[in-house]
Amino acid sequence: MEWQRYVADVSTEMDPDTGHPAYREIVVTVPRQSGKTTLVLSWELQRALMWGKAQRIAYTAQTGFDARRKLLDDQAPMLLASPLAAAVDRVQRAQGNEALVFRNGSRIDVLASTETAGHGKSLDAACIDEAFADTDDRREVAILPTMATRRDAQIFVVSTMGTEASTFLNRKVAAGRQAVEAGETSGIAYFEWSAEADMAIDDPATWWSCMPALGNTITEDVVRHALQTMSEGEFRRSWLNQQTRSDERVISAEMWQLVQAPSAAPEGDLRFAFDVDPDRSAAAIAVSDSAGQVEVVEHRAGVDWLVDRLVELASKWNAPVVLDGYSPAGGFGDLLENRGVKVVRYSTREVSFACGGFFDAVVARSIAVRPHSGLDLAIESVRRRQVGDSWLWSRSGEVGKSPLFAATLAFDRRSGGSAADIWVAYG
């Protein structure tokens, strides 16, 4: 796309007087789904294959797991399916040693997102991807000293806008805007595609003003659907690339009220799910039926009661029990199976799908929720936790989220990830 070519052209400019890169730091902020992954890979490959000598390049994301997944699951397949595949010597997948290694000696390594991750290494280039997730400078602190002796070193920061908590990215945006205002043509190259704050978010003209992929890989219909299903703050951040506040409710009070149904009583084909708060101070059990009715049936302090109650419910109703296998509830799965309960363990990806499905159902009013104070408090306080290009309910905060996670997993009718047994919309 044109915007990708523009960033690539400017970020690789050389200073004719020094023979070194004109810009040691490149900062790019664009809406989601704009083609950042392709741009980042292209920039990395330019360093790896066209620099004249072997390059050591580091790729980082919001977590080491996210960086590993992006490099191995997204970038590597793109590269190996291209004419440049012949330049690749090997793809290293071993935990802690993930890398793309090239025949000319260059390599792109995954770097963990910690202050000490880069110790002992000398880097020629580095990418800080998804910078909105950083609430401190630890990734930059880890990277910059590794480049101190490299005259040609460059650091590439790329992200969609974040919230007021995104202190690292917000500092980069402020510095970049200042550099542009000052007309600087060296040191920092800053690129931003975002809508003006006073523009109408439902006007396609606003979308065309800030979405460089619109008309290429995304359409107005896609954006219009996102506007209908997302909260205003998340739409502004994700699609208009505007900084938002982190205290905005994911599900508005108005939307939540519309799906409250005091008469909701799941029946027939039941599905139970449970969740445990991270400090194990409380746990919750929820149930749903195939008509989209959901109820939190238990929410108590502690966890010593949990297994007995789940066994009782599963046995009485001959129903499966769902849990997030990578959550604080994960350790209860074997205990339940040893007592004859059919347990369905969700992966993080499946939990993400379930969270999105629950949110969509609230927006579409295709779910009926029996009122419950603990669930209300969780809905009021919950925030999104971004995981790559998807999201989960965040467990952070003083209010326990176990009722919400339990209700979300109970409502999801995908039987642990299969396409069968999808829930039927209520009403």
ZITA-V68500 format. One record per run of one state. SS is the DSSP state (H for helix, E for strand, C for the rest). FROM is the first residue (numbers start at 1). TO is the last residue. If there is no record, write none. Layout:
((SS | FROM | TO) (SS | FROM | TO))
This chain:
((C | 1 | 1) (H | 2 | 11) (C | 12 | 13) (E | 14 | 14) (C | 15 | 20) (E | 21 | 21) (C | 22 | 22) (E | 23 | 29) (C | 30 | 35) (H | 36 | 49) (C | 50 | 55) (E | 56 | 60) (C | 61 | 63) (H | 64 | 80) (C | 81 | 82) (H | 83 | 87) (E | 88 | 92) (C | 93 | 98) (E | 99 | 102) (C | 103 | 106) (E | 107 | 110) (C | 111 | 124) (E | 125 | 129) (C | 130 | 130) (H | 131 | 133) (C | 134 | 137) (H | 138 | 147) (C | 148 | 153) (E | 154 | 159) (C | 160 | 162) (E | 163 | 163) (C | 164 | 166) (H | 167 | 181) (C | 182 | 186) (E | 187 | 192) (C | 193 | 203) (H | 204 | 210) (C | 211 | 213) (E | 214 | 214) (C | 215 | 217) (E | 218 | 218) (C | 219 | 219) (H | 220 | 229) (C | 230 | 231) (H | 232 | 239) (C | 240 | 243) (E | 244 | 244) (C | 245 | 252) (H | 253 | 258) (C | 259 | 259) (E | 260 | 260) (C | 261 | 270) (E | 271 | 276) (C | 277 | 281) (E | 282 | 288) (C | 289 | 292) (E | 293 | 301) (C | 302 | 305) (H | 306 | 317) (C | 318 | 320) (E | 321 | 324) (C | 325 | 329) (H | 330 | 337) (C | 338 | 342) (E | 343 | 346) (C | 347 | 347) (H | 348 | 364) (C | 365 | 367) (E | 368 | 369) (C | 370 | 372) (H | 373 | 381) (C | 382 | 383) (E | 384 | 387) (C | 388 | 389) (E | 390 | 393) (C | 394 | 401) (H | 402 | 411) (C | 412 | 427))
